[in-house]
Structure formats: structure tokens, C-alpha cells
Amino acid sequence: QQQVKQSPQSLIVQKGGISIINCAYENTAFDYFPWYQQFPGKGPALLIAIRPDVSEKKEGRFTISFNKSAKQFSLHIMDSQPGDSATYFCAATLMNSGYSTLTFGKGTMLLVSP
Amino acid sequence: EAGVTQSPTHLIKTRGQQATLRCSPISGHTSVYWYQQALGLGLQFLLWYDEGEERNRGNFPPRFSGRQFPNYSSELNVNALELEDSALYLCASSFDPDTEAFFGQGTRLTVV
């Protein structure tokens, strides 16, 4: 059972454009929703995260939008740069059970063309 | 401060053999998590160790096992290797179960 569905699988955006990656979850008990960025040959690194008591969180060019009723959340990358080219994973978890319940989406490979 | 370190970086084994992967957490971190990242499947949770004890296990067969040592480093063992075990194995560590976990660069296991 795939508890976190991520789309699209791949994305090509021109430099300066907006990259949008969407995720949907099934378990309404999830209470922490992080996004990870992974470059080739590296492990995933936490990019930004949100809790369900807020609808939006912004850090620099990265924004998470959260829709609790629809059980969906998305990552927006404003003014996308070639250095943003990486694989992005959304995830969801129950914080009181540690990262062992961290459920990942299958990832989106983003390519930002110069 | 050193991050999570994993060894070896790459490992090639023959089907049926055993593989041992190692992880050193960030200094002061007591929780260690193991994930499998297989092509097209995303990251799948394997094992969680905290204070030397196995706290949780993902949906993997018993031939995937591990342990955590008194210095909080950890070892993942995969017995009776199968071709589909080929994947990137990632280790992550956190200060405690409620705080952010940081990932290492992974061990690329190839089973031939």
C-alpha cells in the first residue's frame, strides 16, 4: 500500500520558472510532512517541512502548501535555478514514533534548463 | 562536525552471499535508521535502532538484520543475497527519536 503518492515522476523547468511537485497521503494520523532533496551520489537532505496546523510555509525560494482536507501538499520552487536540479522526495510521518514511520513518495527528478 | 558516514561506498556480491554494511552516526546521536532505495521504489524503511535496541522494523524478510554497538555505530547484514537486493542502502541518525534525522551518502550494493 503506497501511503504517499508523488507526481510528476520527472519535471523539466526553464531557469527562472516555477517548479511544482505534488503529493497526496492517505493516513490522516500523519503529523509531519518533510521534503528532501537528493543530488546524485548523495543521501537525501531535509529541505523544508510543515506540520498540519499551518497551510503554508516559506523558506527562501521554497514554499510548501498544505491542504489538510484534501490530504495533499505540494512544493513550489520559485525562480528555479540549474543548481536546483535534483531528485525531490516528499514524506510523511508520525513524529511521536520517530523517523521509523517516515513514508516517502517515489520521488520527482527535476531538471532546470539554463 | 562529521556527518553520517557509511562504508563501503560500493559493494558487489554474488547471489547467495552475505553483505555487511556499516554506519557511523553523527557524534551524540543515539538513533540510527536504515533505508533501502531501490530504483523506482523510493526509500523504504528497513530498521531502527536506538540505545542499542531494535525499536522498529520495516516490511522486509528476516534475512535483513542488524545491530547497534555501544558506540552507537550500526551494522546492516543481508543474508542469502538476491538480485533484487541491489539498491542504495542509506543510514540516517538523529539525536533522539523525535528530532530530525540526517542521512549518509549510502552504500551501493550490487548483487550479480
HADDOCK unambig.tbl for C-alpha pairs under 7 A between the chains (distance, minus, plus):
assign (segid A and resid 41 and name CA) (segid B and resid 105 and name CA) 6.65 0.50 0.50
assign (segid A and resid 42 and name CA) (segid B and resid 105 and name CA) 4.59 0.50 0.50
assign (segid A and resid 43 and name CA) (segid B and resid 90 and name CA) 6.96 0.50 0.50
assign (segid A and resid 43 and name CA) (segid B and resid 103 and name CA) 5.45 0.50 0.50
assign (segid A and resid 43 and name CA) (segid B and resid 104 and name CA) 5.37 0.50 0.50
assign (segid A and resid 43 and name CA) (segid B and resid 105 and name CA) 4.26 0.50 0.50
assign (segid A and resid 43 and name CA) (segid B and resid 106 and name CA) 6.25 0.50 0.50
assign (segid A and resid 44 and name CA) (segid B and resid 103 and name CA) 6.12 0.50 0.50
assign (segid A and resid 45 and name CA) (segid B and resid 102 and name CA) 6.95 0.50 0.50
assign (segid A and resid 45 and name CA) (segid B and resid 103 and name CA) 6.76 0.50 0.50
assign (segid A and resid 95 and name CA) (segid B and resid 98 and name CA) 6.09 0.50 0.50
assign (segid A and resid 96 and name CA) (segid B and resid 98 and name CA) 6.29 0.50 0.50
assign (segid A and resid 97 and name CA) (segid B and resid 97 and name CA) 7.00 0.50 0.50
assign (segid A and resid 98 and name CA) (segid B and resid 97 and name CA) 4.37 0.50 0.50
assign (segid A and resid 98 and name CA) (segid B and resid 98 and name CA) 5.23 0.50 0.50
assign (segid A and resid 99 and name CA) (segid B and resid 97 and name CA) 6.67 0.50 0.50
assign (segid A and resid 100 and name CA) (segid B and resid 33 and name CA) 6.95 0.50 0.50
assign (segid A and resid 100 and name CA) (segid B and resid 45 and name CA) 6.56 0.50 0.50
assign (segid A and resid 100 and name CA) (segid B and resid 48 and name CA) 6.06 0.50 0.50
assign (segid A and resid 100 and name CA) (segid B and resid 56 and name CA) 6.67 0.50 0.50
assign (segid A and resid 104 and name CA) (segid B and resid 42 and name CA) 6.58 0.50 0.50
assign (segid A and resid 104 and name CA) (segid B and resid 43 and name CA) 5.98 0.50 0.50
assign (segid A and resid 105 and name CA) (segid B and resid 42 and name CA) 6.36 0.50 0.50
assign (segid A and resid 106 and name CA) (segid B and resid 40 and name CA) 6.74 0.50 0.50
assign (segid A and resid 106 and name CA) (segid B and resid 41 and name CA) 5.77 0.50 0.50
assign (segid A and resid 106 and name CA) (segid B and resid 42 and name CA) 4.18 0.50 0.50
assign (segid A and resid 107 and name CA) (segid B and resid 42 and name CA) 6.27 0.50 0.50
